[in-house]
Amino acid sequence: MKYLNKLIYFFDKYYLPIKQYIDDQYRFRFYLCILLTILSVTVEVISILLIPKIVDNISSLNLSNSAHFIVFFIIFIFINAFVKTAYIFITNNFSYKLATLYSRAIFETPLNSSLEIFNDVSLDKFVVAISTKCDFIAAQIAIPFFTLLSALLSSLAIIISVIYLFPLRGIIFLLLISLLYLFISLFLTKKIAQNGKVIPKMQSNLYNISLDSLSNTASINLLNLKNEYVKHFIETDTKYRMAISNNDALATAPKFFIEALGIILIILIGFVPLLLNQTSIADSIALTSVLAFSCQKLLPILQGAYASIYKMLGQKESFKQVVEIANFKKYIIEDKIKSNKNSTNLLNDEISIEFILKKNLVFKEGEKVSFKDGFKLLSNKWYFLTGESGVGKSYLLKNLLKLQNINLSSVKVLNEQSLKEINLNIKDYWSLFGYADQDINLLNTPILFNVLGQYPGSLEKDKNYLDNLQRVDSILDVVSLKNELKDKSSRDSYEYLFKPSNTLSGGQKQRILLAKALLKKPRFLIIDETLSGVSTIMRKKILSRIKRKFRKTSVIMILHGYKNESELFDFKIDVQSNKVEFKNI
């Protein structure tokens, strides 16, 4: 028991550092996996030892004893199959339980503080992607652990059995097979890793696929993360997939060649001495049978042991990368809280943003836009952008947000009273904005989680649960969704918040995005054609409510011929094919 506890401690410390989360149920699974491993090895050894007895009795025409041994042999084969099946099922189940616990240990941090930083679902997509990778890695560590334990015990048992039955020939056979297998495996692995055509192509495809899945939105936060952490995460994932590819080739490529070579060795060791009259027929058949059965058992064990070691060593490094990326989330939240303490007084003042486009800024290929004086976004003022489709209105807004070609524009945050520039880092600058994108990117979760920017598991331990329900309920009333979605006959005031988001219409989904941007009470709200799927009357109603309830918020909105709403705005920014004009209304 002492050594078993040490083994569990080693396993927890170096591969699955979640010892404090494992209760008696999971510890029992661990003991059960080890017990099944030992039982499986015992059945294999008994099966090996039965073969010479069967051969001896058949060769001596003792059919009665032969029948008994054959029956026993078949029984043990069925027992072995049952034990193996149970072993695989329980080991896999145990692995995924540990993976789930490990994910919770890393990723279930309170997200209410991160709401002050991020107002887009893309960070959640990023975290979910890492969590999925974490689950996969954890499962891929526990399974090779038990496979390796089984392989080591089985190898030891077979070696002892063969050496006991046929000392010299058994040792020669095992050494030849082991050395040949290791040589071929290492040679093939090296060749695969050095292949200059396959790996770069796979790496490029993986990078593109990952970027498509992670950054399919015009996100404020993810475009910054892409350069620093998403790329790092994708590179780590690429290396890991390359290792998996090598392992697959390692397990399959040499298989047929080694099996054919094993047959040749069996013939040489078993039948050549018979042809040279150096052994009897019975001894030759017994030796050949044992070697063939041992070869059948030994080769998969060697493959499994080598691949398991390779996987476990690779996973340890992958775990470091995943934990490093996960810790970034905690770091950025803590850094944001710390920076907020230092800049709270400044950000509570009346502020404006001076935005200047430099000369020859290209909106579309072949078309240049000149911008003489730039413009200022003042606090508590409303601005709308007009212009033909495709002229570059969204592009202009993304320059304002420092998302694209930031070297082509100048953005300054000023204190309106002192006119002094306020130096803000990029996270603090983004915290001034709420951004409602024109693309509908909602998670397939209830309405509540999409507005909060949380995933369901994070809300279970949220101390501000009731407060969040009230905040979301209030903000959905602003965008005129509360009355549309709420069931008047329901006694639960917040039941409608748990309706699936995929059941909403296009216009309702757009308003969910707007509600999410408003939830953080931004100083500047950018509406990038988010209300294009809403009727004129409803659009004016929503904008009027925003102006009434968010008096300290400046709004920058793209309008396409919405004359009825223009009376709500103070300034007009006309984006044309060759210039941008700033006008008072």
C-alpha positions in Angstrom: 0.0 0.0 0.0 2.9 2.3 0.8 4.4 2.0 -2.7 1.0 2.3 -4.4 0.4 5.6 -2.6 3.7 6.8 -3.8 2.7 5.8 -7.4 -0.5 7.7 -7.1 1.3 10.7 -5.7 3.8 10.6 -8.6 0.9 10.3 -11.0 -1.0 13.3 -9.5 2.1 15.5 -9.1 3.6 15.2 -12.5 0.8 14.4 -14.8 -2.6 15.3 -13.3 -2.1 17.9 -10.6 -5.7 17.6 -9.2 -5.2 15.5 -6.1 -7.4 17.8 -4.0 -10.3 17.2 -6.4 -10.1 13.4 -6.5 -12.6 11.8 -4.1 -12.9 8.1 -3.0 -14.8 7.2 -6.2 -12.0 8.2 -8.5 -9.3 6.7 -6.2 -11.2 3.4 -6.3 -11.2 3.5 -10.1 -7.4 3.9 -10.0 -7.0 0.8 -7.8 -9.5 -1.1 -10.0 -7.5 -0.3 -13.2 -4.3 -1.6 -11.6 -6.0 -4.7 -10.4 -7.4 -5.4 -13.8 -3.9 -4.9 -15.3 -2.4 -7.5 -13.0 -5.3 -9.9 -13.6 -4.9 -9.6 -17.4 -1.1 -10.3 -17.2 -1.8 -13.3 -15.0 -4.2 -14.8 -17.5 -1.7 -14.2 -20.3 1.0 -16.1 -18.4 -1.2 -19.0 -17.7 -2.3 -19.2 -21.4 1.4 -19.3 -22.4 2.3 -22.0 -19.9 -0.7 -24.1 -21.1 0.6 -24.3 -24.7 3.5 -26.7 -24.1 1.3 -29.0 -22.1 -1.2 -29.2 -25.0 1.5 -29.9 -27.5 3.2 -32.5 -25.3 -0.1 -34.4 -24.8 -1.0 -34.2 -28.5 2.4 -35.5 -29.6 2.2 -38.4 -27.1 -1.4 -39.1 -28.3 -2.8 -38.5 -24.8 -6.1 -37.1 -26.1 -7.9 -37.1 -22.7 -5.4 -34.8 -21.1 -5.1 -32.8 -24.3 -8.8 -32.1 -24.3 -8.7 -30.9 -20.7 -5.8 -28.5 -21.4 -7.5 -27.2 -24.6 -10.7 -26.5 -22.6 -8.7 -24.7 -20.0 -6.9 -22.7 -22.7 -10.1 -21.6 -24.3 -11.6 -20.6 -20.9 -8.6 -18.5 -20.2 -8.7 -16.9 -23.6 -12.4 -15.8 -22.9 -11.4 -14.6 -19.4 -8.6 -12.6 -20.9 -10.9 -11.0 -23.5 -13.4 -10.1 -20.8 -10.7 -8.6 -18.5 -9.3 -6.6 -21.5 -12.7 -5.2 -22.3 -13.4 -4.2 -18.7 -9.9 -2.7 -18.5 -10.3 -0.6 -21.6 -13.8 0.6 -20.5 -12.8 1.5 -16.9 -9.5 3.1 -18.0 -11.2 5.3 -20.5 -13.9 6.3 -18.1 -11.4 7.1 -15.4 -9.3 9.1 -17.8 -12.2 11.4 -18.9 -13.3 11.8 -15.3 -9.8 13.1 -14.5 -9.9 15.3 -17.6 -13.1 16.9 -16.5 -11.8 17.6 -13.0 -8.6 19.0 -14.4 -10.5 21.4 -16.7 -12.6 22.6 -13.8 -9.4 23.2 -11.7 -7.9 25.4 -14.4 -10.9 27.1 -16.1 -13.6 27.5 -13.5 -12.6 31.0 -12.4 -15.1 33.7 -11.7 -15.8 35.5 -14.9 -17.8 38.5 -13.5 -14.5 40.5 -13.2 -13.6 39.7 -16.8 -16.9 41.2 -17.9 -15.3 44.6 -17.2 -12.7 43.8 -19.8 -14.2 41.7 -22.6 -17.6 42.2 -24.3 -17.3 39.7 -27.0 -17.8 35.9 -27.1 -14.4 35.3 -28.8 -12.5 35.0 -25.5 -15.0 32.3 -24.4 -14.4 30.5 -27.7 -10.7 30.7 -27.0 -11.1 29.3 -23.5 -13.4 26.5 -24.7 -10.9 25.6 -27.4 -8.2 25.3 -24.8 -10.5 23.4 -22.4 -11.3 20.9 -25.1 -7.6 20.4 -25.8 -7.0 20.0 -22.1 -9.6 17.3 -21.9 -8.0 15.4 -24.8 -4.5 15.7 -23.3 -5.6 14.5 -19.9 -7.4 11.5 -21.4 -4.3 10.8 -23.5 -2.1 10.7 -20.4 -4.1 8.4 -18.2 -4.7 5.8 -20.9 -1.0 5.4 -21.9 -0.1 5.3 -18.1 -2.2 2.1 -17.6 -1.2 0.8 -21.0 2.5 1.2 -20.1 2.0 -0.5 -16.8 0.3 -3.4 -18.5 3.0 -3.6 -21.2 5.8 -3.7 -18.6 4.2 -6.4 -16.5 3.2 -8.4 -19.6 6.7 -8.1 -21.1 8.3 -9.3 -17.8 5.9 -12.2 -17.5 6.5 -13.4 -21.1 10.2 -13.0 -20.8 10.3 -15.1 -17.7 8.0 -17.7 -19.2 9.9 -18.1 -22.4 13.3 -18.2 -20.7 12.0 -20.7 -18.2 10.8 -23.0 -21.0 13.6 -22.5 -23.5 16.5 -20.5 -21.9 19.0 -19.9 -24.7 16.7 -19.8 -27.7 14.2 -17.7 -25.8 16.8 -15.1 -24.9 18.1 -14.9 -28.4 14.6 -14.5 -29.9 13.6 -11.8 -27.5 16.8 -9.8 -27.9 16.6 -10.0 -31.7 12.9 -8.9 -31.9 13.4 -6.1 -29.3 16.5 -4.6 -30.9 15.1 -4.9 -34.4 11.8 -3.3 -33.4 13.5 -0.4 -31.6 15.8 0.2 -34.5 13.0 0.3 -37.1 10.8 2.4 -34.9 13.4 5.1 -34.3 14.4 5.1 -37.9 10.9 5.6 -39.1 10.1 8.3 -36.5 13.2 10.2 -37.5 12.3 10.1 -41.2 8.7 11.2 -40.5 9.9 14.1 -38.4 12.4 15.2 -41.0 9.9 15.0 -43.9 10.0 18.5 -45.4 6.8 18.1 -47.4 4.2 16.6 -45.1 4.8 18.4 -41.9 4.8 22.1 -43.1 1.6 21.5 -45.2 -0.1 20.0 -42.2 1.1 22.8 -39.9 -0.2 25.4 -42.4 -3.6 23.8 -42.7 -3.9 23.4 -39.0 -3.1 27.1 -38.4 -5.7 28.2 -40.9 -8.4 25.9 -39.6 -7.7 27.0 -36.0 -7.8 30.7 -36.9 -11.1 30.2 -38.7 -12.6 28.5 -35.7 -11.2 30.8 -33.1 -11.4 34.2 -34.7 -14.4 34.1 -37.0 -15.5 37.4 -35.6 -14.3 41.0 -35.8 -13.4 40.9 -32.1 -11.8 43.5 -30.0 -9.9 41.2 -27.8 -9.2 38.2 -30.0 -7.3 40.1 -32.7 -4.8 41.1 -30.0 -4.7 37.7 -28.5 -4.1 36.2 -31.9 -0.7 37.8 -32.2 0.5 36.8 -28.7 -1.3 33.7 -27.4 -3.6 32.2 -30.0 -0.6 31.7 -32.3 1.4 30.2 -29.4 -1.5 27.9 -28.6 -1.9 26.8 -32.3 1.8 26.2 -32.6 1.7 24.0 -29.4 -1.3 22.2 -30.8 0.5 21.7 -34.1 3.5 20.1 -32.4 1.2 17.9 -30.4 -0.6 16.7 -33.5 2.7 16.1 -35.2 3.7 13.9 -32.3 0.4 12.0 -32.5 1.0 11.5 -36.3 4.5 10.2 -35.5 3.0 7.8 -32.9 0.4 6.5 -35.4 3.1 5.8 -37.9 5.3 4.3 -35.2 2.5 1.9 -34.3 1.4 0.9 -37.8 4.3 1.3 -40.3 6.7 -1.4 -39.0 3.9 -3.8 -38.1 3.7 -6.1 -41.1 7.4 -6.1 -41.7 8.2 -7.1 -38.1 5.5 -9.8 -38.1 7.0 -11.3 -41.3 10.5 -11.1 -39.8 9.1 -12.8 -36.6 7.8 -15.7 -38.7 11.2 -16.1 -40.3 12.9 -16.2 -36.9 10.4 -18.7 -35.6 11.1 -21.0 -38.5 14.8 -20.6 -38.2 14.8 -21.2 -34.4 12.0 -23.9 -34.4 12.3 -25.9 -37.6 15.9 -25.5 -38.8 17.2 -27.6 -35.8 14.6 -30.2 -36.7 15.9 -30.4 -40.3 19.4 -30.8 -38.9 18.2 -33.6 -36.6 19.2 -31.6 -33.6 15.7 -31.9 -31.9 12.6 -34.0 -31.9 9.3 -33.2 -33.7 7.5 -32.7 -30.4 10.1 -30.3 -29.0 10.2 -28.4 -32.3 6.4 -28.0 -32.4 6.3 -27.0 -28.7 9.1 -24.5 -29.2 7.6 -23.0 -32.3 4.1 -22.7 -30.7 5.5 -20.9 -27.7 7.6 -18.6 -29.7 4.7 -17.8 -32.1 2.3 -17.1 -29.2 5.0 -15.0 -27.4 5.7 -13.1 -30.6 2.0 -12.4 -31.0 1.9 -11.1 -27.5 5.2 -9.3 -27.4 5.1 -7.2 -30.5 1.9 -5.3 -29.6 3.3 -4.8 -26.1 6.5 -3.3 -27.4 4.5 -1.1 -29.7 2.2 0.0 -26.9 5.1 0.6 -24.4 7.1 2.7 -26.8 4.2 4.7 -28.0 2.9 5.2 -24.5 6.3 6.5 -23.2 6.5 8.8 -26.2 2.9 10.1 -25.6 3.4 10.7 -21.9 6.7 12.6 -22.4 5.0 14.7 -25.1 1.9 15.3 -23.0 3.9 16.6 -20.1 5.2 19.4 -22.3 1.8 20.0 -23.8 0.3 20.4 -20.3 2.9 23.1 -19.5 1.8 25.0 -22.6 -1.9 24.7 -21.8 -1.4 25.8 -18.2 0.7 28.7 -19.4 -2.1 29.9 -21.7 -4.8 29.3 -19.1 -2.8 31.4 -16.6 -2.9 34.3 -19.0 -6.6 34.7 -18.4 -6.0 35.1 -14.7 -3.1 37.4 -15.3 -4.9 39.7 -17.6 -7.9 40.0 -15.3 -5.6 40.7 -12.3 -3.6 43.2 -14.4 -6.8 44.9 -15.4 -8.1 45.2 -11.9 -4.7 46.7 -10.8 -4.6 49.2 -13.7 -8.2 50.2 -13.0 -7.2 51.3 -9.5 -4.5 53.5 -10.9 -6.7 55.1 -13.6 -10.1 55.2 -12.0 -10.0 58.9 -11.3 -8.9 59.8 -14.9 -11.6 57.6 -16.5 -14.3 59.1 -14.4 -13.6 62.5 -15.9 -15.1 63.8 -19.1 -13.0 62.4 -21.9 -12.9 62.7 -25.6 -11.1 60.8 -28.4 -9.1 62.6 -31.1 -9.0 60.5 -34.2 -6.9 61.4 -37.2 -6.4 59.4 -40.4 -3.1 59.9 -42.0 -2.7 60.8 -45.7 -3.3 58.2 -48.4 -5.1 55.7 -46.2 -6.4 53.0 -48.5 -10.0 51.8 -47.8 -10.3 49.7 -50.9 -7.7 48.7 -53.4 -7.0 51.5 -55.8 -9.1 54.0 -53.9 -7.5 56.5 -51.4 -9.2 58.6 -48.8 -7.8 62.0 -47.7 -8.7 63.3 -44.2 -7.7 66.9 -43.5 -8.3 67.7 -39.9 -9.7 64.5 -38.3 -12.4 64.7 -35.7 -13.0 64.4 -32.0 -15.4 62.0 -30.3 -16.8 64.0 -27.4 -18.4 62.5 -24.4 -22.2 62.4 -24.3 -22.5 63.0 -28.1 -24.0 60.8 -30.8 -22.4 60.3 -34.2 -23.6 58.5 -37.3 -21.7 57.3 -40.3 -23.2 57.3 -43.8 -21.8 56.2 -47.2 -22.3 53.7 -50.0 -21.9 50.0 -49.3 -18.3 48.9 -49.4 -16.8 52.4 -49.1 -15.1 51.6 -45.8 -17.3 52.6 -42.9 -16.6 49.4 -40.9 -13.0 49.7 -41.8 -12.9 53.3 -40.3 -14.5 52.0 -37.1 -11.9 49.2 -36.7 -9.1 51.8 -37.2 -10.8 53.8 -34.3 -10.7 50.6 -32.2 -7.0 50.0 -33.1 -7.9 46.8 -34.7 -6.5 47.3 -38.2 -3.5 49.2 -39.6 -3.0 51.2 -36.5 0.1 52.8 -38.0 -2.1 54.5 -40.5 -4.1 56.5 -37.9 -3.6 58.5 -34.8 -5.8 58.0 -31.8 -5.5 60.1 -28.6 -7.6 60.0 -25.4 -7.9 63.5 -23.9 -9.3 65.0 -20.7 -11.9 67.4 -21.9 -11.2 69.9 -19.1 -7.4 70.0 -19.0 -7.0 68.8 -22.7 -4.2 66.6 -21.5 -3.6 63.3 -23.1 -4.5 60.2 -21.0 -2.0 57.4 -21.5 -3.9 54.1 -21.6 -2.7 50.7 -22.4 -4.6 48.8 -25.1 -6.8 46.9 -22.6 -7.8 50.1 -20.8 -8.5 51.7 -24.2 -10.7 48.9 -25.3 -12.5 49.0 -22.0 -13.9 52.4 -23.0 -15.8 50.8 -25.9 -18.8 48.6 -26.3 -18.8 47.0 -29.8 -21.9 45.5 -31.4 -20.7 43.7 -34.5 -22.7 43.4 -37.8 -22.0 39.7 -37.9 -24.2 37.5 -35.6 -21.8 35.4 -33.5 -23.8 33.8 -30.7 -22.9 30.7 -28.8 -25.4 27.9 -28.8 -26.3 28.5 -25.2 -29.2 30.2 -23.4 -29.7 34.0 -23.8 -28.4 34.7 -20.3 -24.9 33.3 -21.1 -24.6 35.1 -24.4 -25.4 38.5 -22.9 -23.0 37.9 -19.9 -20.3 36.4 -22.0 -20.1 33.3 -19.8 -20.3 29.6 -20.4 -22.8 27.6 -18.4 -20.4 25.9 -16.0 -19.0 29.2 -14.7 -22.4 30.4 -13.4 -22.9 27.5 -11.0 -20.4 29.1 -8.4 -21.1 32.7 -9.3 -21.7 34.7 -6.1 -23.4 37.5 -8.1 -25.9 35.1 -9.8 -29.1 37.1 -8.8 -27.5 40.4 -9.5 -26.5 39.2 -13.0 -30.1 38.0 -13.7 -31.4 41.5 -12.8 -28.7 43.3 -14.9 -29.5 41.1 -18.0 -33.2 41.5 -17.5 -32.9 45.3 -17.3 -30.6 45.5 -20.4 -32.9 43.3 -22.5 -35.7 45.7 -21.6 -33.7 48.6 -23.1 -33.3 46.7 -26.4 -37.1 45.8 -26.4 -36.5 42.1 -26.0 -37.9 41.5 -22.5 -41.6 41.8 -23.5 -41.1 39.9 -26.7 -39.5 36.8 -25.1 -41.1 36.8 -21.6 -44.0 34.4 -21.0 -46.6 36.5 -19.2 -48.2 33.3 -17.7 -44.9 32.2 -16.1 -44.4 32.9 -12.4 -40.6 33.0 -12.9 -39.6 36.5 -13.9 -36.3 35.3 -15.4 -37.4 32.1 -17.1 -37.1 33.6 -20.5 -33.4 34.2 -20.0 -32.8 30.5 -20.3 -34.3 30.1 -23.7 -31.9 28.7 -26.3 -30.3 31.5 -28.4 -30.7 29.5 -31.6 -34.5 29.8 -31.5 -34.4 33.6 -31.9 -35.0 35.5 -35.1 -32.2 37.4 -36.9 -33.3 40.7 -35.6 -33.6 39.4 -32.0 -30.1 38.0 -32.2 -28.8 41.4 -33.3 -30.4 42.9 -30.2 -28.7 40.3 -28.0 -25.3 41.5 -29.4 -26.3 45.1 -28.7 -27.4 44.2 -25.1 -24.1 42.5 -24.5 -22.2 45.6 -25.6 -24.4 47.8 -23.4 -24.0 45.6 -20.3 -20.6 46.9 -19.5 -21.8 50.5 -19.6 -19.2 51.7 -22.1 -18.1 55.3 -22.6 -18.3 54.9 -26.4 -20.8 52.5 -28.0 -20.1 51.4 -31.6 -23.1 50.0 -33.5 -21.8 48.5 -36.8 -25.1 47.9 -38.6 -26.2 45.7 -35.7 -29.9 46.9 -36.0 -30.2 46.3 -39.8 -32.7 43.5 -39.2 -35.0 45.6 -37.0 -38.0 47.7 -38.2 -37.7 51.5 -38.4 -40.1 52.0 -35.5 -38.4 49.5 -33.3 -34.9 50.8 -34.1 -35.9 54.4 -33.1 -37.5 53.1 -30.0 -34.4 51.2 -28.9 -32.0 54.2 -29.7 -34.3 56.5 -27.7 -34.1 54.2 -24.7 -30.3 54.0 -25.0 -30.1 57.8 -25.1 -32.3 58.2 -22.1 -30.7 55.5 -19.9 -27.1 55.7 -20.9 -26.5 59.5 -20.8 -22.8 59.3 -20.3 -22.3 57.0 -23.3 -21.4 58.4 -26.7 -22.8 56.4 -29.7 -21.1 55.9 -33.0 -23.5 54.1 -35.5 -23.6 53.3 -39.1 -26.8 54.4 -40.7 -28.1 53.6 -44.2 -30.8 56.2 -45.1 -32.4 56.1 -41.7 -33.9 59.6 -41.7 -36.2 59.0 -38.8 -33.3 58.2 -36.5 -30.9 60.9 -37.6 -32.7 63.5 -35.3 -31.2 61.6 -32.3 -27.6 62.3 -33.4 -25.4 65.4 -33.0 -22.8 64.8 -35.7 -22.6 63.2 -39.2 -19.5 61.5 -40.6 -19.9 61.1 -44.4 -17.6 58.5 -45.8 -17.2 58.9 -49.6 -15.1 57.1 -52.2 -12.3 59.7 -51.9 -12.8 61.6 -48.7 -14.3 61.6 -45.2 -16.3 64.7 -44.1 -17.3 65.6 -40.5 -20.4 67.7 -40.1 -22.6 69.1 -37.4 -26.3 68.4 -37.5 
